[in-house]
Structures are given as structure tokens and as C-alpha cells.
């Protein structure tokens, strides 16, 4: 039978053995490369997985693993950036609608997909003037919204129209493009035709793109005046005896007079508009060669014509364009 002293010695010896084992385990654990939890498994946002090191000087080099970034696909990555009449804005998935509700619009034709081309008429005088919006559809959607604002204003203030005037406003020449996208993909009609390259004036099937809009591939149409939107507007202009018009665009390059070289009446109208607006005139020259334009066709048919570019792709510059409207209505050759 062991004495109490013997049992005490055995206990002390056992505790010593357990202490040695515990210290050894701690040393082994400290020397182990412990990797952080993968953030993809936990959902915790982190930029890298980093190996943890012991507090003592490590016997290994810590590993930093940088995740491969996801490629970013830009809608314009395969095309040259433009230097001409438009700057990019993101394609939006929303539709912005103004509550302009004039009565009895005149449908002068239809788009490729059969959407109506609506013209509103104000006044009943012998001098016929016109404003056109949306030739580039959703890419320049603020021109459509400007047309809606003017229509709403004239409904509320019919006295704006001089007694010797009849004023027409085509709110959207390219409803298919406008419906497709409020952005660069809404620029052309449903046949991928840039309508402002399709008019039978200096028309070419292919043009030098230097200095011109080049976000996406576009065409000038199979032939001059090939598109139903173009044909409808030409027919209306020819039959309604319009003698001066403004075709709205965006953005930023200023006031362009119709004709190459510009005709005297268009130059005179441009100067009058410039006097009441902040738009650049002469316009900013990007080096683009313009072909198949509405205002050049108008100039050839004795219609004083301007392209006016709004300040940006969002705003309508409404107050300034009310002053321009007043000039258009009161201008005389």
C-alpha cells in the first residue's frame, strides 16, 4: 500500500507531463499557417485573403491573394468615342413622360413600327413656322420633352402665337428610337438609320466618320429618303408651305444654319436666334462632314432652317427656348 507521500509525488509528476504536452501543442499551433475565411463563403466583403502569422517572427512569407477583377463591359467599348454632336449618357430603363395634352394632333405618317408621327397646330395665319423634336429619338430625348413643354405652354397661352402665324410642332420624328432606349441605343430608327443622314440632300451611303458621332454603327439608309419617317416629314413640309423651321438636337455644339454653304435666310435667322440665347454661334466645328441633313434639304427648298443643340442631354433650356420661339414666330426675311 502506497503512502500519502507516494501519491503526492505521482500527482506532481502527472501534472508536469500534462504541462509539457500542452506547451508542445501551443508551439505546434503557433507554427501553423492559418488562412482567413474565404469571403465568398461568408459573404463578408473583403479585398483579399491574408494568411495569419504568429506574433513571433514567422518562419514563412505571408501570402496575399488578390482576387481577379470582373471584366467591365461597356456598351461603347467596341466603337470609337465621338467628337461630334452628342456625348454619351447611360442608357436608362425608365420612360419620362410630360403631361402635355393638346387636342386633335395631326398624324402625318408613321414610323417603321407604325407609331404615329404627331404634329400639333396653333394659330391660323398665313405665315407658317415649325419646330421638330426627336430626330435622334431616345439619344436626344430632351428635345421631345422640350416639344412637350412648348405644346403645354401654348395650350395655356394661345396668345403667344401672332395673329398672322400658323405654328406647327412635331414632337417626335423618331418614336421607335425613343421607345427603344433613352440613351445611345435609341438614336436610330428601327432600321438602324440615322434619320438626319437620310434626307435627299448631299446624301451618301457611307461618310467619313472623323469628328462625327461614332458610339454605335449606324447607316444613312438604303437610299436617300428611304425611311417612312423621312418621307412623311418631306411630304408635310412640301404641302404645308412652311417657310422657316428649327430642328432640335442635343448636345452643346450650338446653332447650325441650313445649306452648304448656308443660305442667306438661314444665316439671318441664326443670327436673330443667337441674339436671345446662350448657344454657341457660329457653332463648334468638330470636323464632321454632314450629309443627308434635314436642314440642308429645307434650305434647298427655300425654307430657312436651323439645327439648335440643347446644352446637354437632360435639360430642355425651356425659358431660353421660349425666347427662341418668339424670335421664330416674329422673324421676317
C-alpha positions in Angstrom: 0.0 0.0 0.0 1.4 3.3 -1.2 1.9 6.1 1.4 0.4 9.5 1.0 3.8 11.0 0.1 4.0 8.5 -2.8 0.6 9.5 -4.2 1.6 13.2 -3.9 4.8 12.5 -5.9 2.8 10.7 -8.6 0.3 13.6 -8.9 3.1 16.2 -9.2 4.7 14.1 -11.9 1.4 13.7 -13.9 0.8 17.4 -13.8 4.3 18.0 -15.2 3.7 15.6 -18.1 0.4 17.3 -18.9 2.0 20.7 -18.9 4.7 19.6 -21.3 2.1 18.2 -23.7 0.0 21.5 -23.5 3.1 23.6 -24.2 4.0 21.4 -27.1 0.6 21.8 -28.6 0.7 25.5 -28.3 4.0 25.7 -30.1 2.8 23.5 -32.9 -0.4 25.6 -33.3 1.7 28.8 -33.4 3.9 27.5 -36.2 0.9 26.5 -38.4 -0.2 28.7 -41.4 -3.8 29.6 -40.6 -5.7 31.1 -43.6 -8.5 33.6 -43.3 -12.0 32.5 -44.1 -12.9 32.8 -47.7 -15.2 35.8 -48.1 -17.2 34.1 -50.8 -18.2 31.5 -48.2 -19.3 34.0 -45.5 -20.5 36.9 -47.6 -18.2 39.3 -45.7 -16.8 41.9 -48.1 -13.0 41.9 -48.2 -10.4 42.7 -50.8 -8.1 39.7 -50.2 -7.4 36.6 -48.3 -4.4 37.1 -46.0 -2.5 34.3 -44.2 -2.3 35.0 -40.4 1.2 35.0 -38.8 2.2 34.2 -35.2 3.2 37.1 -33.0 6.8 35.8 -33.1 9.0 36.3 -36.2 7.5 34.0 -38.8 9.3 31.2 -40.5 7.4 31.8 -43.7 6.3 34.6 -46.0 2.7 35.7 -45.6 0.6 35.1 -48.7 -1.7 37.9 -50.1 -4.2 36.6 -52.6 -5.8 39.4 -54.7 -9.0 38.4 -56.5 -9.1 38.7 -60.2 -11.4 41.7 -61.0 -14.5 41.1 -63.0 -14.3 42.5 -66.6 -16.4 45.5 -67.2 -18.4 45.5 -70.4 -19.0 49.0 -71.8 -21.7 49.4 -74.5 -19.3 51.6 -76.4 -16.1 49.5 -75.9 -16.0 48.3 -79.4 -16.5 51.7 -81.0 -14.6 54.9 -81.3 -15.5 57.7 -78.9 -17.4 60.6 -80.6 -16.2 64.1 -81.1 -19.4 65.4 -82.7 -22.9 66.3 -81.9 -23.5 64.1 -78.9 -21.9 63.0 -75.7 -22.7 59.7 -74.0 -25.2 59.3 -71.3 -26.1 55.9 -69.7 -28.9 54.0 -71.3 -31.9 54.3 -69.0 -34.6 51.7 -68.4 -37.2 54.3 -67.5 -39.5 56.5 -69.5 -40.0 60.1 -68.7 -43.5 61.5 -69.6 -44.6 65.1 -69.6 -48.3 65.7 -69.1 -48.8 67.8 -72.3 -52.3 67.0 -73.7 -53.1 69.2 -76.7 -56.2 68.3 -78.5 -56.5 66.9 -82.0 -52.9 66.2 -83.1 -52.5 65.7 -86.8 -50.9 62.3 -87.7 -48.7 63.0 -90.8 -47.4 59.4 -91.1 -45.9 56.6 -89.2 -42.6 55.1 -88.1 -41.1 51.8 -89.3 -43.1 50.1 -86.5 -46.2 52.1 -87.2 -46.0 54.6 -84.3 -47.7 57.8 -85.3 -45.9 61.0 -86.2 -47.9 63.7 -84.4 -48.0 67.4 -85.4 -49.8 70.0 -83.3 -51.1 73.2 -84.8 -51.6 76.6 -83.2 -52.9 79.7 -84.9 -54.4 80.3 -88.3 -52.2 82.9 -90.0 -50.6 82.9 -93.4 -47.0 82.6 -92.2 -46.2 79.0 -91.4 -43.4 78.1 -88.9 -42.4 74.8 -87.4 -40.3 73.1 -84.7 -39.2 69.5 -84.9 -38.1 67.3 -82.0 -36.7 63.8 -81.6 -35.0 63.3 -84.9 -32.5 61.2 -82.9 -35.1 59.6 -80.7 -34.1 58.5 -77.2 -30.4 59.5 -77.7 -31.7 63.1 -77.6 -34.9 62.6 -75.6 -34.8 66.1 -74.1 -35.7 67.5 -77.5 -39.0 65.6 -77.3 -39.6 66.8 -73.7 -38.9 70.4 -74.9 -41.5 70.0 -77.6 -44.0 68.7 -74.9 -43.3 71.7 -72.7 -43.8 74.1 -75.6 -47.1 72.4 -76.5 -48.3 72.6 -72.9 -47.3 76.3 -72.7 -49.1 77.2 -75.9 -52.3 75.4 -74.8 -52.2 77.6 -71.7 -51.1 80.8 -73.6 -52.5 80.7 -77.1 -51.9 84.5 -77.3 -48.2 83.6 -77.8 -48.9 82.9 -81.5 -49.1 86.2 -83.5 -52.3 86.6 -85.5 -50.5 86.3 -88.8 -48.9 83.0 -87.9 -49.7 79.3 -88.0 -47.3 77.3 -85.9 -46.7 73.6 -86.2 -44.7 71.4 -83.8 -43.7 67.8 -84.5 -42.9 66.4 -81.0 -41.0 63.3 -82.1 -39.8 62.3 -85.5 -38.3 59.1 -84.3 -40.7 57.4 -81.9 -39.3 53.9 -82.4 -35.8 55.0 -81.2 -37.3 56.9 -78.3 -39.3 53.8 -77.3 -36.3 51.6 -77.6 -33.9 53.4 -75.3 -33.4 56.8 -73.6 -29.7 56.6 -74.5 -27.3 56.0 -77.3 -29.2 52.9 -78.5 -32.2 55.0 -79.1 -30.5 57.2 -81.7 -31.6 55.4 -84.9 -35.0 54.3 -86.3 -36.0 50.7 -86.3 -34.0 50.1 -89.5 -30.8 51.4 -87.7 -30.9 54.5 -89.9 -29.7 57.9 -88.6 -32.7 60.0 -89.9 -30.5 63.1 -90.1 -28.4 61.3 -92.7 -31.3 60.1 -94.8 -32.7 63.3 -96.4 -32.1 63.7 -100.1 -29.6 66.5 -99.8 -25.9 65.7 -100.3 -26.9 62.1 -99.3 -24.2 59.4 -99.3 -24.4 55.8 -98.2 -21.1 56.0 -96.3 -19.3 59.0 -94.9 -16.1 59.8 -93.2 -16.7 59.3 -89.5 -13.9 61.6 -88.3 -15.3 64.1 -85.9 -18.7 62.6 -86.2 -21.0 60.5 -83.8 -19.4 57.0 -83.6 -20.8 55.4 -80.5 -22.6 52.6 -82.4 -22.7 51.6 -86.1 -25.4 53.5 -88.0 -26.4 53.8 -91.6 -27.8 56.5 -93.9 -30.4 54.2 -95.2 -30.6 52.1 -98.4 -31.1 55.3 -100.4 -31.9 59.0 -100.0 -35.3 59.4 -98.4 -35.7 55.7 -97.9 -37.3 55.8 -94.4 -41.0 56.3 -93.7 -40.3 59.0 -91.1 -38.2 61.0 -93.7 -40.9 60.6 -96.4 -43.7 61.7 -94.1 -41.9 64.8 -93.0 -40.9 65.8 -96.5 -44.5 65.4 -97.7 -45.8 67.5 -94.8 -43.2 70.3 -95.3 -43.9 70.4 -99.0 -47.7 70.6 -98.6 -47.9 72.9 -95.6 -45.9 75.8 -97.0 -43.5 76.0 -94.0 -41.1 78.9 -94.7 -38.9 78.6 -91.5 -38.1 75.8 -89.1 -36.0 74.7 -86.2 -34.8 71.1 -85.8 -33.7 70.5 -82.2 -30.8 68.3 -81.2 -28.5 67.8 -78.2 -26.0 68.5 -77.1 -23.8 71.6 -76.7 -22.4 72.4 -80.2 -24.6 75.4 -80.9 -26.7 76.8 -83.8 -26.2 75.5 -87.3 -27.7 77.3 -90.3 -29.1 75.2 -93.2 -27.3 74.9 -96.5 -23.8 74.0 -97.6 -22.8 76.8 -97.8 -25.6 78.3 -95.6 -28.3 80.3 -97.4 -28.9 83.9 -96.6 -32.3 83.4 -94.9 -31.0 80.7 -92.6 -28.0 82.8 -91.7 -30.3 85.7 -90.8 -32.5 83.5 -88.7 -29.4 82.0 -86.9 -28.2 85.5 -86.1 -31.6 86.5 -84.7 -31.8 83.4 -82.5 -28.2 83.8 -81.3 -29.0 87.3 -80.0 -31.5 85.9 -77.5 -29.7 82.6 -76.5 -26.5 81.3 -75.0 -26.0 78.7 -77.6 -22.7 78.9 -79.5 -22.8 80.7 -82.8 -21.0 80.2 -85.0 -21.3 76.6 -83.9 -18.4 74.5 -82.6 -16.6 72.8 -85.5 -15.6 69.2 -84.8 -14.5 68.5 -88.4 -17.5 66.3 -89.1 -18.8 66.3 -92.7 -22.6 66.4 -92.5 -24.6 64.6 -95.2 -28.3 63.9 -95.8 -29.4 66.5 -93.3 -33.0 67.8 -92.8 -31.9 71.5 -92.7 -29.9 71.2 -95.9 -32.9 69.7 -97.7 -35.0 72.5 -96.3 -32.5 75.1 -97.5 -32.7 73.7 -101.0 -36.5 74.1 -100.9 -36.5 77.8 -99.8 -37.1 77.0 -96.1 -35.0 78.9 -93.6 -33.7 76.2 -91.3 -31.7 75.8 -88.2 -30.3 72.9 -86.1 -30.2 74.0 -82.5 -28.4 71.8 -79.9 -29.6 72.0 -76.3 -27.0 72.5 -73.6 -26.9 68.8 -72.5 -28.8 65.5 -72.9 -31.1 66.1 -69.9 -32.3 69.7 -69.7 -34.7 71.5 -72.1 -33.5 75.0 -71.5 -37.2 75.9 -71.6 -37.1 79.6 -70.7 -34.3 80.3 -73.3 -36.2 78.4 -75.9 -39.4 80.4 -75.2 -37.4 83.4 -76.3 -36.2 81.5 -79.4 -39.8 80.5 -80.2 -40.8 84.2 -80.0 -38.0 85.0 -82.5 -39.0 82.2 -84.8 -42.6 83.4 -84.9 -41.8 87.1 -85.4 -38.8 86.7 -87.7 -39.2 88.0 -91.2 -37.0 87.5 -94.2 
